[in-house]
Amino acid sequence: MFHLAALTGAGLGRGSYYRDRIPSVAQNQDLTRRIRVKLTGAHPFVLTFILASGALIATVLKTGVGIHPEWHRLWDGAIHWQDISQSPLLAEGDASLRSNIVGSWLSGVLGFSSAHRYLFLAFFFAAIAIMLPILLSYRSDSRSRVKLAFIFVAGGSLAPIALTWIGGYDTVSIIALTVAVMVRNHWVSSLAWFVLALNHSPVALLALVAWLPIAWLIWQRDGLIRFVTSAGSVAAGVIAMHEITNAWGGSADRLTLFQAIPFDTILNCYLTMLPLTTFSVLGVGWVVLVDRNIRSSIIGRVLILETLAISLTVPLIAIDASRIAGLIVIAPIFAWVAHADISVRSAETIWRHTWFLATVVPVFLVWQGALLHPGWNHLEIVQRALDGQVIRGL
């Protein structure tokens, strides 16, 4: 194992020593050093775009692409966007997807109502969901925030959630939640909370609760005011979607569906997969939180306790454990990245030690006791869907 000093200017001599004896290691050292030098000298805006694009490419390569098993039902919602109650596929079974219709409705409004256009827009939403947290971390006077955002995006569960269920509704939730907790404009934030509640009310409610302690620590009294108005936006979104789905013929709530599963099954899956579930929620992002300088701060301890609490409790009330927990932790984690006072020195140290891990380590999602990692097994199905064929029961 080579010494990290070989990656810096001070360690060039030591790097030459290894280059003479272990060519492959020396080449990796030289590549890493050149990447770091170029990123260090880049303008903050250029660096932000490079890291956002890099996160997208890295996560697609290591995660692959999957299709939401009910994508055709949501696509049918895009076809009938003017009157969702006329969608025969959304009315199937428990009709629960009627309460997750924002993306479908938007696809219909924009004219993306054919199968391949609907999926094309879904791929675009996934790319935006992955890049947006890094783009919103941009500050003209600092590179540290975008680097931390890259680690959490490339090394966490956000990208796998977006890429595993293309054609679903999670990308809209990610985009709305990211905007809600990262933008500085209070009214834009409130609007994003409203959209999130329209699209996925349970996630909106739980994310709002998880966001409150961080908002209080960052803004104090102003944070409480932001929370009250954001809570009002979430309440308005929940009520609005409830009334809308009732007008469309009703929709089964998630708690009812969850209660239909024997608790023994849930508990067995929970205990069996708990370590993997806990890791998958943040992935390599855990390395950031356990950094000595981060964990010694009050807000760092709160982030650790919150993330652990979410990882330990959400799988008991949701079969899609990593997915729901991963969506909820977006609120506290990216609010901290965007708004908290972060030591530049600590951020740079974390970046040096962690960026490569975040780039290459895959994150598997846990769903009812099983590990999900789409890879490239769905490539043929994706191609058939883009050609206009409807494939059910994926």
N, C-alpha and C positions, 0 to 999 in steps of 0.2 A: 504493500500500500504506500503510495507516494505522499510526501509531505505537502500540506496546503501552501506552504511558503513558495513552492515551485510555481504556483499560479500567479504570484505577484512579482513585481519588478525586483523586489529584494531577494526573491528566491530563484532568479534566473540561473545562477551558477549551479545550484543544486539540481535544477531542472536539466541542465546540460549533462550532469553526472548520470542521471537516469536515462537521458536520451541516448547516451553511448551504450548503455547496457540493456535497456528494455525499450525498444523502439515504439511499440504500441502504446505504452503508458506515456511516453514522451509526446507522442502525437496528440493524445487526448489532452495532455497538459497544455500544449501549445494552442490547440483549438479552443479550450476553455478560456485561456488567458486572452486570446484575440477577441472572443465574444465579449468578455468582461470589459476590455479596453474600449471597444467600439460602443458598447452600451453606456459606459461611463461618460464618454465624450459626446453622446447624442443630445440634441435639444430635448427638453422634457416632453414636448408634444410629439416629436418623432419617436422618442422612446416609448411613449404611451401607445402609439399606433403599432409599433413593432411588437410590443409585448402582448397587446390585444390580439393581433394576427397570429403571433406565435402560440398563444394559448389555444386558439381555435384549431390551428393545424395539429398541435401536439395532442390535444384531446380527441380529435377525430381519428388520428392515427392509432392511438393506444386504446380507444374505447370502441371504435367502429360505429355503426349506425343500426338502430333498430326501429321497428314500426309499431305504433300503438295498436294493440289487438282490436280496438274498437274504432279505428280511424275512419272506417267507411261510414259509421253512424254519425260521427262528427262532420264528415264531408257532406252527408245528406242534410245536415243542419245548414251548411253553407249554401246548398242548392235551394233550400226553403227559408232563406234568411229573412224574407219579408213577413213570413208567418211560420214560426218554428213549430207551432201546433200541427201544421200540415206535414211535418216530417215523419214518415212511417217508421224509419229506422230508429230515430230518437225515442219513439214511443214504445219500442220493444222492451220486454221484461219490466225492470223496475223504473225505467225512464230516468235513472239517476243522472245521466249525462246532460239532461236539460239544464241543470244548474251549473254547467261548465261550458257555456256556449259562446263566450266572448270572442274567442279566436275564430270559431266557425262563422259567427255573425259578421266579423270584420272581413273574413275571406269572401263572403258573399257580397258585401257592400263594395269591395274593391274589384269584383268581377272574377275572382279566382274560384269559380264554381265547378270546373271540370276536375276530374281526379288528379291529373298530372299538375294542373295549376294549383290545386289545393295543397298538394304535397310539396310543390316548389316553394310556396309561401311558408309552409311549415318548416322546411329546411332553412329558409331565410330567418324566420323567427328564432330558430335554434342558434344560428350564428350570432344574431343580435344578443340573445340571452347570455351567450358565453363571453362576448367581447364587451358588453355594456358595463359591467362592474369595473373593469380596468379603465375604460374610457372615462367613466365618471369619477375616477380617482385622480384624474389629471389636475395638477397644480403647477402653475408657471414657475414657481420658486422652489419646487421640490420634486425629486424623483422617487422618494421612498415609498409614498403611498401606492403608486402604480406597481411597484415591485412586490409589495405585500399582497396587493389585489391579485397579481399574477399567480402567486403561490397558492392562494386560496381557490382560485378558479381552476388553474391547471392541475393542481394536486388534490382538489376536493371533490365533493359529490355534485356540485352544481352542473358541470359539463356532462357527466354521465346521465344525470336526470334528463337534461335537455336532449341528449343524443339517443338514449335508449327508447324513448317513446315519441318518435317523430310522428306528427299528425295528431298528437293528443292536445292537451290543454295546459301542460306544465310550463311551456315556454312563455306563455302569456303571464302566468303567475310569477315566474322568475323576473321577467322584464318589469312588471308592475311593482313587485316588492323591491327590486333593486332601485328603481326610481324613487319609491316612497322613502327609503332610508338613506339614500345617498345625495339627493339633490338638496341644494341650500334653500331654494324657493319654497316657502311653506305651503303655498296654494297648489303648486305642482305636486308636492308631496301628498297633500290631502286628496287630490284627484287620483293619484296612483293608488292610494289605499282604497278608494272607492272602487276602482276598476278591479283590484285584487279581490275585494269582497264579492263583487259581481261574478267573478270567474271561479273562485274557490273559497267560500266563506269560512270553512273550518281552519284552513291555513291562515287566512287573514286574521282571524281572532287569536290564534295561538302565536303567530308572529308578532302581533301587536303587543301581547303580554311579554314576550321575550325581548322586545325592543325597548320597553319602558325603563328598566334599570339602567341601560346604557344611555338612553336619552337623558335621564336624570343626572347621571354622572358627568355627561358632556356639557349640558346646557343648564343644569340646576332648575331654577324656576321657569325659565323659558322652555326647558324640556318638558315640564309638566303641562304647560300651555299647549305645546305641540302635540303632546299625547292626547289631551282632551279633544282637540279639533280632529286629530287623526282617528280617534275612537268614534267621533261623530260620523266621519266619512265611512268607516267600516260598518257602523250600525245602519247607515243609510243604504249602503250597498247590499247588506244582508237582507234588509227589509224589502228593498226593490226587487232583488232576485227572487225572494219568496213569493211576492205578489205576481211577478211575471210568470214563474213556473206554475203557479196555481191557475193563472189564466190560460196556460198552455195545456192544462190537464193534470198537473201535479208532477212531483219528482220525489223519489225515495231519498231520505237523508242518509248520510254515511253511517251514523250511529246504528240505525236500524239494520243496515247491511252487515255491520260488524258484529252485532249481537246474534246474528244467525249462525256464526261460526262457534263451535264448541270451545269453551274457555281452556279446556285441557290442551287442545291443539295449539291455541295461541301461546299458552304458557310454555309448552314444550319447545316450540319454535323460538320463543324469546330466550330461554335459558341456553339452548343449543348454539344460537347465533350471536349471543350478546357481545362477545369480544369483537367479532367482525362487524357487527352493527355499529358499535361505538367508534371503531376506527373509520368506517366508511362515511360517517357523517361529516367529518372534516378531512379525512385522509392525511396527507402530508401537512395540512394546516395545523395539526396538533403540535408539530415541531415549533411552529411560531408561538403558540400559546404557552408552551413549557419553557421557552427561553427565559433565562434568569431575570433579565430586566423587565420582561413583560409580566411574568408571574409574580414579581415582587410589587407591582403596582396594584392599587385597589381595582381599577377597571379590568386589569388582566385577570385578577382572581375571580371577579364577577363573570367574565367571559368563560373561564374554565368551568366554574360551577354551573352556569347556565347550560353550556354545551353538554356537560355530563348529565345534567338533569333531563335535558331533552332526549339525549341518547338512551337513558335508562327508563324513561316513562312513556315516550311516544310509541315504541314498539308494542306496548301493552294495550294500546287503543287504536292501532292501525296495523293492518297486515303488511302494507307496503312500508316497512319500517324505515329504511334508509331514505326513501323518497320523501316522505312527509317530514321526517326529522331534518333532512338536508335542506328542504325548503324553509323550514322555520328558522334554522340558524343563520340563514342569509341576513335576517333582520339585525341581530346584535353584531355579527362579525363585520358586515360591510358598513354599518353605521360607525363602528369603531375605526375602520380603515379610512373612511371618508372625512370624519369630523374630529376625532380625538387628537390630543397632543401626543405625537409619537416621536421618540428619540431617533434622530437621523442615524446616529452611530449604531444604535441597536438594530434598526431596520436594515442597514447596510450589512451588518454582521450576519443577520438572519438570511439575507439574500444570498450572500456568498456561500453559506453552508447548505442552502435548501433549494435553490432554484433548479438545480439539475434533478434532484429527487422529484420535485413537483412535475417536471417535464416528462419523466420516464416511468414513474411508478403508477400502475393502473389502479383505479378504485372500483371495486365490485359493489353493487347494490344488493341489499338483502330484501327479499320479498317472501313472506310466509315460509321462512325456513330454508329458502333456496337462494343461491347466489346468481345474480343477473349480470351478464357481461355480453352485450350483443356481438362484439367482434364484427366480422364481415360475413356472417352466415346468412344475413338477410339481404345481401346485395342483389340476388336474383329477384327476390320478392319486391324490393324497392324498384328495380328496373321494370318489372311487370306492372306495378302500380303507376309508375310514371308514364307508362305506355297507355294508361287508361283502363287497365284491368282491375276489377274489384276483387281482392283476395280477403276472405273472411277467416276468422278463427286462427289468427297467427299465434 
